[in-house]
Amino acid sequence: MGLIRFLSTPKSDRRTSNRCRCVALPRLCMWAVLISAIPATVSGMDIEPFQTRNRNPLVRIFGIPSIGSAFVIPAGKLEGALQANLANNFAHASASGESIMLDGETYDFTLSLRYGIAKDLELGMEIPYLVNSGGFLDGFIEGFHDVFGLPQGSRKSYLRNRLLYQYTRNGETKAQVDNGSSGIGDIRLTGAWQLYGGNAESPRAVALHAAVKLPTGNNNRLFGSGSTDFSLWLTACNDFRLPLGHLRLYGAGGGMVMTDGNVLEDQQRNLAAFGSLGIGWSPVGLLALKVQADGHTSIYTGSSLKEVNSGSVQITGGGTIGLTKNTFLDIGVSEDLVVNTAPDVVFHLALRSRF
């Protein structure tokens, strides 16, 4: 039938049709070449969780971990990361003989190392350096709240950019930091074991993580708790290929055991649970967009103030930029979903590279 229609077509139309085909053929070849080059760029980059945790001055001193990865570092490989977190705190409450004021900023710089010591097994270390300061973000945050009609709480009733972390109970000051200071925080030793997946062909992976937090930080400055904390948790992920890039769901859950520390020692719990849930989408090989929620149960007891005795949930949004094949920059902003149990805002940066 196609031959009959062609033969019945006038010669002039046939010549036009042939010319169109001759022009179209090189174009089709050009598009085929371009399309063949696309998969390497739109398959998407690897999506890793934000390595964030609650930076509340009374909570950050304990061993609640960032959840790590569902993929263990390959044997013989080293990954290094330098994190910077700027946390702005403001929470004020009083009731039943208790009073708390958390007003200030903390800068957290952490060097993290992970090394694959054998197949499916890695060891690591985290060394934090902390700075307590009155900061500089109060005016910006107040203006942001005004522009978007968000509640200020009692922020405007106090001086901007001051430092005062204080908790009193029954007339006794249980914790207080009102002078700027800096120093090493509590060092963590970490390890992970690949339980499932962990290779490029598997869209799913599960890793068992463990960490020990050592009491190396000054507890009087709230750089440490004075306790030794042991954490154990699972981190898992599942990947889904999309027409453009890929989507990853990930999560974690576990528990922590704490020895008796030196901060609110008569109110400290010795057990806590924690977990995370996140989603990431990488449309191209140099970019991933992520949203992640992190939560934990209460660290303290014996208080009617949720700023002290409450679980917490924070949400972090942002993404990852691929700088090279093995170097990545995480950028995120965290907010407290359970108000006053975590900093008002945390700006998170993490530069990581694998060698």
N, C-alpha and C positions, 0 to 999 in steps of 0.2 A: 504493500500500500504506500509506503514511503517513497519507493522508486517511481510508482505511477504518479504520485503528486509532484515529484521532482521533474519527471519528463513532461508533465502537463503544464509546468510553470514556464512562462515566457522566458526567452534567452536572456533578456536584459535583467530580469529579476534573478535569474540563476547567477549571473555574474556578480550582482550585488550581494547575493547570499554567500557566494564563495569568498568575496572580499571580506565580508564580516567575519567569516570563519577564520580566515587567515590572520585578521587583526586580533580576534579573540583568543586564538591559540597561544601567542606569546604572553598575553595578559594572564591567561590561566596558568601558564608555566611559572610566571613571576609570582603569582599569589601562592602557588604550591610551594615554591621555595621559601617564601616568607612564613607560611603556615608551618612548614616543617621546622622552622627555627623557634617557633613560639613556645612549645612545651617546656623548654628549659627555663623560660622566664616566667610563665604563668602557673607552673606547677606549685608555686608557693614555697615559702621558707619554713623551716622547722619552728614550731610554736612551743615555747617553754613558759611555765607559770611565772608570774611576778614573784620575786623573792622578798615578800613583804610580811610584816607582822605588826601587832599592836604596839605603837610607840608611846602610849600613855606612860608618864614618868614612874608610876607605881607598878606598872605591869611589864614594861620592856626589860626590867632587870631580871625577870625569870626566864626559864628556858623554853618558852613556847617557840617552836621553830618556824622558819619559812619552809614551805612544803617540798622544796627541791624538785627534781625531775622524775618522770616515770622511766627515763632512760639512764642507765648507768654509763659512766665514762668508759670507753673501750680500753682494754689493757694497754699500758704503755703510753697513754695519752694524758695530758694535763690541761685542765681548764682553770683559768684564773679570772676573777671578777673583782671589780672595785665598785662598791655601792656608795651612794650619797643620798641621805634622807633628811629633809628639812621638815620638822614637825612643829606646827603651831598649836599650842594648847590653851584652852580657856574653859574652865569648869568651876563653878562656885555653888555650894549648897551647905545648908546647916539644918540639923534636926536632932532632937533627943540627946542633947549634950555633945553632939559631934559637929565639926565644921571642916570643910575642905576647900582649898583654893589651889587650882592648878593654872597658873598664868605664866607663860613664857614660851621659849622656843628651844628645841634641842636639835643639834646637828649630829648626825650619825654617819661616820665613814667606816666602812667595813671592807677588809680584804678577805676574799674567800678563795680557797684552793680546793680542787677535786682532782684526784689522780686514780687512774685505773690500775690497781695493783695486780689484777688477774682477770680472767674472763668472768664477766658478770659481777665483779666486785670492785668497789671503789672506797677510798678513804679521803677525808678532807679536814679542813680547819677553817674557822672564821675568827678573825681578830678585829674587834670593833674599837674605834676611837670616838669618844663622845665629847660634845661641847654643850654646856648649859648656858643660855643667854636670854636676855630680855628680847632680843630679836629686832626685826624691822617690818614685820608683815601686818601688824595690827591695823594700821590705817588702811591698807589695801583690802583686808578682809572686811572691815566695817563698810567701806565703800561698795564692795561687791555685794554685801548683804542688802545695803540700801537700794542699789540699782535693781536688784531682782526681788525686792520685797521680802527677803528672808529675815527671820527673827534674829535679833542681836543678843538676846539674853540680857545679862547685865554688863556686857563688855564696855559700853560707853560710860559706865559709872566709875571706871578705874583708869589709872594712867596707862597710856599706851607704852608698849615695849618695855614692860617691867618684868622682872623675874621673881616669882614667888610660888614655890611648890610647898604647900603646908597642909598637914592634917592634924587636927586636935581632937581629943576625946576625953570627956570628963575633966576638962581643964588642963590636960597634959598634952604637950606637943609631941606627937608620935613620930613625925617626919617633917623636916624643913630644909629647903634649899633656897637661899635668897641672894647668893653671890655667884657671879659667873665663874665657871671653872671648866677644865677639860682634863681628859685622861683616858686610859685604857679601860674598856668595859670587860665584861665576863667573856672569856675565850671559850669557843665551842669546838669540840672534836666530833666529826661526823663520819658516817659510813652508810653505804647502800649496797643492796644485793638485788640483782635482776631476777625476779621470780617468773616473769612471763614476757615473751616478745623481746623487744630491744633491738631488732634489726630493721633494715630499710623495707623489707617485704611485709612486715607485720604492722597493720594499722593500730593494733592494740599493744599496750605495754603496762606492766605492773612492777613496781620496785618497793622493797621493804627498806625503810630508812631508820637509822638510830642516831642519837646525838647525846653527848654529855656536855653540860654547861658547867664550867669551873668557876669558883668564886674568886676571880682575879680583879674585879672592879671594886672601887671604893663605894661602900654602901651608904656612907654619910652624904655623899654627893649624888646618890641615886644612879651610880654607874654600875652597880652590881647589887645582888640580893644577899650575899653572904651564904647562899645555899648552893649545894651541888644538885643539879637537876638532870634526870635521865628521861629522854623522850623516845617513843617508838611509834612509827606510823607507816601507812601504806599510801603511795601515790600512784594513780592510774590515769590512763588516757585512752581515747578512741578517736580515730581519724576518719574523716569522710571526704572523699573526692567530690569536687563540684565542677561545673562547667568552667568556672574561673577560680583557680586555686584550690584550696582545701579548707575544711573546718575541723577544729579539734575541740572536743570536750575533755575536761580533765578535773580531777578532784583528789582529795586526800582526807584522811581521818586517822586519829590516833590518841594517845594519852601521854601524860607526863607525871612522873613521880619526883617530889621535891624533898630534900632534907630541910630541917628547920633553918631559916635564915635570920638575918639581923634587921630586917625592915618590917615593921608591924608584926613582930615575931609572935605575939599572942593572938593574932588574928589570921595568920597565914594558914592556908590549906596545904595539904601535902599531896593532893591529887588534883589533876585538871584534865579536861578533854578538849580537843581542838579539831578543826576541820576547815576545808576550803572547797570551793566549787568555782570553776571558771570555764569560759568559752573564748576561743580565738579563731579568727579568720585571716588567712593569708591569701590575698588575691594575686600577688606577684612575688617574685623571688627576693625582693628587698624590703618587704613590708608585711607586718602582721598587726592586726588590731585585736585587743584583748579587753575583757571585763572579768573581774575576779572578786569573789566575796570570801573573806577570812573571818572565822569566829572562834571563840573559846569560852569555856565556862569560867565562873568566878575564881579568882586567885585568893580572895580573902573571905572571911566570915565575920559574924558578930557586929555588923554595921547596918544601919537603916538607910544609908546613902548608897544610891546605885552607882555613884562615882567610885565607890570603894567595893561594895559587895554586889556585883552584877556581872553576868556574862557580857560579851561584846561581839559586835559584828561590824566589820569595815568593808567598804567596797572600793576597789581600785579600777580605774579605767585608763586606757592609753594604748601603747603598742610597742613594737620592736622594729628597729631599723637595721637592716643588714649593711654594715660598712664594708666588709670584705666577705670572702667565703667562710671564714672562721671567726669573724669579729662582729659583735652585735651590741646595739645600744637599746636598753629598755628605758622607756619614759612613761611614768604613771603619776596619777593624782588620786589620793585616797581621801574618803570622807567617812565619818562615823555614822553608820545606820542606826545603831543604838546610841542615841545622843548622850554626850558627856562621859562615855565609857572609853573613848579613844580620842586622839587629837582632832581638832576641828578640821584640819587639812594637813596632809603630808605630801610633799613633792618628792618623787622617787626617781633616781637615775641609777642605772647599772650598766657598766661597760664590761663585757665579758668576751674572752677569746680562748680558743682552743689551740693547743700546740702539739 
